[in-house]
C-alpha cells in the first residue's frame, strides 16, 4: 500500500470513521488494531518499537493516523507508568517510525490538556492538565511535533456515534433510557459533543490541505453533559425525565477532571471551510446512518481487551 493511509486503532469509534472517510475518497487505507479477530485488519502493538518500524518500513504509507490510545482516565491515574507505555511511548514509537520513512503523522489528543477553569479554549492557550491522562496527551503532542514539524495534532472531545461496543456517551444514554432506567448525569461539566463522522471528514480535509500543528476539531455546540443527555433522549424518542442532573462531585472517582473544557474550532474552519456541526444535526444523521452501520459492523473484529503492561 505504498503511498496509502494507515489508521492505528482502525476499529475504534474514531478510527473506523477515518478508515471509511478515506476509503470513500478513493484512498487505499489499512486499519491496524491491537488484537485483530477477523480478516482485513493488521495486528500492531504500538508499544513494540521494532514491530512498528518494520510494519511502516514495509507498508510505506504517506499518512499514519493514530486515534489508538488507552482512554481510561482513572486507570491512567492509578497506573501512570503502564499507561504511558501506550499513550506516550507507543505514540512516539509511531512518530519516530513515520519520520524514518517520510510519512506524515496525525495524532488525536483531548480537551483534557486544559484545566477546565473557563472553557472556549483556542490552540494558542497554554496547556494545564489536571490529571495523568491529560499530562500524557500533552507529552505525546509535543513528541509528535518535535519528531516532525509536518505532524498534525487534533484535539477533540465528547466523540459519539455508532461503535461495536456501546462505550460512547450517546450509546450509554440510549441503552440505559431504553431500559427505563434513571441516569445521573453531571450538570456542571460543559464540553463539545462531536459526531464521529463529522470529525473524520474534517480531519481528512485538514490532511489533504497540508495543515500541520495543533487544530481543535469539535462540535459546534458547547453543552452541559446533562443537557446533551436530554438531547439524546429527544433524538431517540426516549424519556428525558429519566435524566437526573447532579453535581460531578457525586461521582466517585480518584481523578480530577476539567469542568469547562469546551474548545473553539475557528482555526480548522478557516483552514478547510467546515467543522463538525451541532448536536441536533449530528444525532439526526446518526439515527439515519444506523441501518448502514449495522451492515458495516459485520466486518469489524470482535472486541479485544485493553492493553496491559507486559
Backbone torsions as a table, in degrees:
resi	resn	phi	psi	omega
1	UNK	NA	31.9	-178.1
2	UNK	-50.9	128.6	-179.6
3	UNK	86.8	3.9	-178.9
4	UNK	-94.7	-157.4	-177.0
5	UNK	-119.8	137.4	173.0
6	UNK	-119.4	126.1	177.4
7	UNK	-110.0	113.4	179.3
8	UNK	-89.1	116.6	-169.7
9	UNK	95.4	35.5	-169.4
10	UNK	-76.3	-2.0	177.3
11	UNK	-106.4	-3.1	179.0
12	UNK	-79.5	-179.1	-177.2
13	UNK	-56.8	-55.3	-178.6
14	UNK	-73.6	-43.4	-177.4
15	UNK	-60.7	-43.8	179.8
16	UNK	-64.5	-40.3	177.6
17	UNK	-63.3	-38.1	177.6
18	UNK	-65.3	-45.9	179.7
19	UNK	-56.8	-47.5	-178.8
20	UNK	-65.8	-38.1	-179.5
21	UNK	-65.3	-43.5	179.6
22	UNK	-69.3	-41.5	179.4
23	UNK	-64.0	-34.6	177.9
24	UNK	-63.9	-23.0	178.1
25	UNK	-94.3	6.1	176.0
26	UNK	86.2	9.6	-179.5
27	UNK	-84.5	134.7	174.3
28	UNK	-67.4	120.3	-170.8
29	UNK	-134.4	130.9	177.9
30	UNK	-114.2	146.7	179.3
31	UNK	-113.5	126.8	176.7
32	UNK	-109.4	139.5	178.4
33	UNK	-136.5	164.0	-175.4
34	UNK	-66.0	-49.3	-179.1
35	UNK	-136.5	86.4	-178.2
36	UNK	-65.7	143.2	177.7
37	UNK	-128.8	27.6	178.9
38	UNK	-163.3	169.0	-178.9
39	UNK	-71.9	157.3	173.4
40	UNK	88.7	5.6	-179.9
41	UNK	-126.2	138.7	179.6
42	UNK	-90.8	134.7	177.0
43	UNK	-84.1	125.7	-179.0
44	UNK	-153.0	122.0	175.6
45	UNK	-104.7	114.0	-176.3
46	UNK	-60.9	-22.4	-179.0
47	UNK	-70.7	-18.0	-177.8
48	UNK	-93.2	92.7	-172.9
49	UNK	-60.2	-41.6	-177.9
50	UNK	-67.4	-40.4	177.9
51	UNK	-63.9	-42.4	178.3
52	UNK	-59.9	-47.1	179.6
53	UNK	-60.8	-43.1	-177.4
54	UNK	-66.4	-43.2	-179.1
55	UNK	-63.9	-46.4	-178.2
56	UNK	-68.7	-35.8	178.5
57	UNK	-65.7	-34.6	179.5
58	UNK	-77.0	-42.4	-175.4
59	UNK	-80.5	-35.2	-179.8
60	UNK	49.8	56.8	174.8
61	UNK	-70.6	158.3	175.9
62	UNK	-88.3	-24.2	179.0
63	UNK	-135.9	136.1	173.7
64	UNK	-123.9	116.1	178.0
65	UNK	-99.9	136.7	-175.5
66	UNK	-127.4	83.1	167.9
67	UNK	-83.4	-8.7	-178.8
68	UNK	-62.4	138.1	178.7
69	UNK	-171.4	167.5	164.3
70	UNK	-95.4	104.9	-172.4
71	UNK	-92.1	8.4	-174.5
72	UNK	-80.4	101.2	-170.5
73	UNK	-61.8	-44.3	-179.6
74	UNK	-67.4	-36.1	177.5
75	UNK	-64.5	-39.4	177.3
76	UNK	-60.6	-37.8	179.8
77	UNK	-69.0	-39.8	-178.1
78	UNK	-77.5	-33.9	-173.0
79	UNK	-130.2	64.8	-174.2
80	UNK	-61.3	-40.4	-177.3
81	UNK	-65.7	-45.4	-178.0
82	UNK	-66.1	-43.6	-177.3
83	UNK	-73.3	-28.0	175.9
84	UNK	-65.6	-26.8	178.1
85	UNK	-62.3	-30.1	176.4
86	UNK	-88.9	-57.7	-167.0
87	UNK	-74.0	-25.1	178.9
88	UNK	-113.4	-63.1	-175.1
89	UNK	-63.6	-41.4	178.2
90	UNK	-62.9	-44.2	177.8
91	UNK	-59.7	-42.6	-177.4
92	UNK	-75.0	-24.9	170.3
93	UNK	-59.7	-42.6	178.4
94	UNK	-67.2	-42.5	-178.8
95	UNK	-60.1	-43.6	179.7
96	UNK	-67.2	-39.4	178.2
97	UNK	-65.9	-36.7	176.3
98	UNK	-62.3	-42.8	179.9
99	UNK	-61.6	-38.7	-177.7
100	UNK	-64.2	-32.8	-177.2
101	UNK	-104.6	0.7	178.6
102	UNK	79.3	19.5	178.7
103	UNK	-86.1	150.1	173.5
104	UNK	-86.9	142.0	179.6
105	UNK	-111.9	139.4	173.0
106	UNK	-116.4	119.6	-178.1
107	UNK	-112.6	138.7	-178.3
108	UNK	-102.8	119.6	-179.3
109	UNK	-112.7	-159.7	-163.6
110	UNK	-148.0	159.2	171.5
111	UNK	-66.2	-13.8	-178.8
112	UNK	-72.3	-0.5	171.8
113	UNK	-73.4	-10.5	179.0
114	UNK	-109.0	160.4	-177.7
115	UNK	-86.5	-9.0	177.0
116	UNK	73.0	25.2	-179.1
117	UNK	-76.7	-23.9	-175.4
118	UNK	-141.7	-26.0	-178.5
119	UNK	79.5	-178.3	-178.8
120	UNK	55.1	43.5	-177.4
121	UNK	-75.8	143.3	172.8
122	UNK	-106.3	173.3	178.6
123	UNK	-65.7	-20.3	-178.1
124	UNK	-85.9	-12.2	-179.3
125	UNK	-71.2	140.9	179.8
126	UNK	-68.0	141.5	178.7
127	UNK	-74.7	151.2	-178.0
128	UNK	-159.7	66.0	-173.4
129	UNK	-65.4	145.6	178.8
130	UNK	-90.5	-21.1	-170.4
131	UNK	-137.4	174.3	-176.4
132	UNK	-64.5	-40.0	178.6
133	UNK	-58.1	-45.5	177.8
134	UNK	-63.0	-39.8	178.3
135	UNK	-64.8	-37.6	177.3
136	UNK	-64.3	-41.3	178.4
137	UNK	-64.0	-40.9	177.8
138	UNK	-60.9	-45.9	-179.8
139	UNK	-62.2	-41.1	179.6
140	UNK	-68.0	-42.6	176.7
141	UNK	-53.3	-51.1	-176.4
142	UNK	-64.6	-40.3	179.9
143	UNK	-65.0	-40.1	179.4
144	UNK	-63.2	-45.8	-177.9
145	UNK	-74.1	-29.7	174.9
146	UNK	-68.6	-33.6	-179.1
147	UNK	-68.4	-34.4	-176.9
148	UNK	-161.4	119.2	-178.9
149	UNK	-64.1	-15.2	177.7
150	UNK	-81.1	-4.7	-178.2
151	UNK	-61.4	154.8	-179.1
152	UNK	-124.7	121.7	178.2
153	UNK	-108.2	122.5	-179.0
154	UNK	-109.4	115.3	172.3
155	UNK	-94.8	128.4	178.9
156	UNK	-140.1	177.7	-175.5
157	UNK	-160.8	148.7	173.2
158	UNK	57.5	40.4	-175.3
159	UNK	-72.1	134.6	-179.5
160	UNK	-137.5	161.3	179.5
161	UNK	154.9	-174.6	178.9
162	UNK	-75.3	138.6	173.9
163	UNK	-152.4	159.2	-173.2
164	UNK	-60.1	-40.3	173.2
165	UNK	-105.3	135.2	-176.8
166	UNK	-77.4	66.3	-175.3
167	UNK	-87.4	-34.3	-172.5
168	UNK	-76.8	162.7	-168.8
169	UNK	-59.6	-41.6	-178.8
170	UNK	-60.7	-45.6	-179.4
171	UNK	-68.7	-32.1	175.9
172	UNK	-66.7	-44.3	178.0
173	UNK	-62.6	-46.5	-178.8
174	UNK	-59.9	-44.2	-178.4
175	UNK	-64.5	-45.7	-175.7
176	UNK	-70.6	-45.9	-178.4
177	UNK	-69.3	-32.3	177.2
178	UNK	-63.2	-28.0	178.0
179	UNK	-86.4	1.6	179.6
180	UNK	75.6	21.6	-177.4
181	UNK	-99.0	141.2	175.3
182	UNK	-67.5	148.8	179.3
183	UNK	-132.9	119.7	175.0
184	UNK	-81.2	130.3	-176.4
185	UNK	-135.6	138.5	-176.9
186	UNK	-61.5	132.0	178.5
187	UNK	-96.5	-10.9	-174.5
188	UNK	-114.1	19.3	175.9
189	UNK	-114.4	124.1	-174.3
190	UNK	-125.7	129.6	-176.2
191	UNK	-156.4	-173.6	-177.5
192	UNK	-111.1	99.1	172.5
193	UNK	-59.9	135.6	-171.4
194	UNK	-130.7	119.2	179.9
195	UNK	-72.2	128.4	-173.2
196	UNK	-57.9	-38.0	-178.9
197	UNK	-65.5	-38.2	177.4
198	UNK	-68.6	-40.9	177.6
199	UNK	-58.3	-48.1	-178.4
200	UNK	-61.8	-44.5	-178.7
201	UNK	-62.2	-40.8	-180.0
202	UNK	-68.7	-40.7	179.6
203	UNK	-64.6	-43.1	177.3
204	UNK	-60.5	-42.2	178.6
205	UNK	-63.8	-41.8	177.5
206	UNK	-62.5	-42.3	178.4
207	UNK	-60.9	-46.5	-178.6
208	UNK	-65.9	-26.6	-180.0
209	UNK	-78.3	-11.4	-177.5
210	UNK	85.5	12.7	-178.7
211	UNK	-60.9	146.2	175.8
212	UNK	-141.2	166.1	-177.4
213	UNK	90.6	-157.0	-173.8
214	UNK	-99.9	132.3	175.8
215	UNK	-134.3	138.5	171.1
216	UNK	-91.5	126.4	177.6
217	UNK	-128.5	100.8	-174.1
218	UNK	-141.6	165.2	177.1
219	UNK	-64.6	158.9	-173.6
220	UNK	-72.9	-22.7	-175.6
221	UNK	-100.0	130.9	170.7
222	UNK	-99.7	114.1	-172.8
223	UNK	-127.9	150.5	166.3
224	UNK	-66.9	147.9	-174.6
225	UNK	-60.5	-38.5	-180.0
226	UNK	-69.9	-31.6	176.8
227	UNK	-67.3	-38.6	176.5
228	UNK	-61.7	-43.3	179.0
229	UNK	-59.5	-40.2	178.5
230	UNK	-65.5	-37.1	176.7
231	UNK	-65.7	-38.8	176.7
232	UNK	-61.7	-45.3	179.2
233	UNK	-58.1	-45.8	-179.9
234	UNK	-63.0	-41.6	-177.0
235	UNK	-65.3	-34.1	-177.1
236	UNK	-102.2	11.7	176.7
237	UNK	67.1	34.8	-178.5
238	UNK	-107.3	170.6	-174.2
239	UNK	-85.1	104.5	-178.7
240	UNK	-66.8	-15.7	178.4
241	UNK	-68.3	-15.9	176.9
242	UNK	-77.5	-12.3	177.2
243	UNK	-84.8	117.2	-178.1
244	UNK	-111.2	110.8	178.7
245	UNK	-71.1	133.0	179.7
246	UNK	-140.4	160.1	174.3
247	UNK	-66.5	144.3	-179.5
248	UNK	-62.2	-22.4	178.6
249	UNK	-63.1	-18.9	179.1
250	UNK	-71.5	-16.9	-178.9
251	UNK	-89.5	119.2	-178.0
252	UNK	-69.5	117.7	178.9
253	UNK	-154.4	140.6	177.1
254	UNK	-80.3	1.0	-167.7
255	UNK	-119.1	128.9	172.1
256	UNK	-69.7	140.3	177.6
257	UNK	-129.9	146.5	177.6
258	UNK	-66.7	140.5	-179.5
259	UNK	-95.1	-38.3	-179.1
260	UNK	-116.9	83.6	-171.4
261	UNK	-115.1	24.8	178.5
262	UNK	-63.4	148.1	-177.6
263	UNK	-119.4	149.8	174.2
264	UNK	-96.2	138.5	-176.9
265	UNK	-113.0	24.4	-177.8
266	UNK	-58.9	-38.5	-177.3
267	UNK	-64.8	-43.9	178.6
268	UNK	-66.2	-39.9	178.8
269	UNK	-61.8	-41.4	179.2
270	UNK	-65.8	-32.2	-176.7
271	UNK	-77.0	-40.1	-173.0
272	UNK	-126.4	-1.0	173.5
273	UNK	84.4	-4.7	-179.2
274	UNK	-154.4	151.6	175.0
275	UNK	-142.1	170.9	178.5
276	UNK	-53.8	146.0	-177.8
277	UNK	-85.5	-165.0	-177.1
278	UNK	-81.6	173.4	-174.5
279	UNK	-63.7	-46.9	-175.6
280	UNK	-62.2	-41.0	178.6
281	UNK	-67.5	-42.6	179.7
282	UNK	-62.0	-43.1	179.5
283	UNK	-67.8	-37.0	177.6
284	UNK	-62.4	-45.1	-179.6
285	UNK	-71.6	-30.8	175.1
286	UNK	-62.4	-44.0	178.4
287	UNK	-62.2	-41.9	-178.9
288	UNK	-66.9	-27.9	-177.1
289	UNK	-81.3	-10.8	-172.1
290	UNK	-54.8	-48.6	-178.8
291	UNK	-60.0	-42.8	178.5
292	UNK	-65.1	-38.3	178.8
293	UNK	-63.5	-44.6	-178.7
294	UNK	-58.3	-38.9	178.0
295	UNK	-68.3	-45.1	-180.0
296	UNK	-62.5	-37.7	-174.6
297	UNK	-61.2	-21.7	178.7
298	UNK	-63.0	-21.9	-177.8
299	UNK	-91.0	-6.1	-176.3
300	UNK	-84.1	149.7	179.5
301	UNK	-72.6	156.7	174.7
302	UNK	-63.3	154.2	-176.7
303	UNK	-62.7	141.8	175.2
304	UNK	-110.4	152.7	177.2
305	UNK	-65.9	156.0	179.9
306	UNK	-65.6	158.1	-179.8
307	UNK	-61.3	145.6	174.2
308	UNK	-131.0	165.5	-178.6
309	UNK	-67.5	141.8	177.7
310	UNK	-97.6	NA	NA
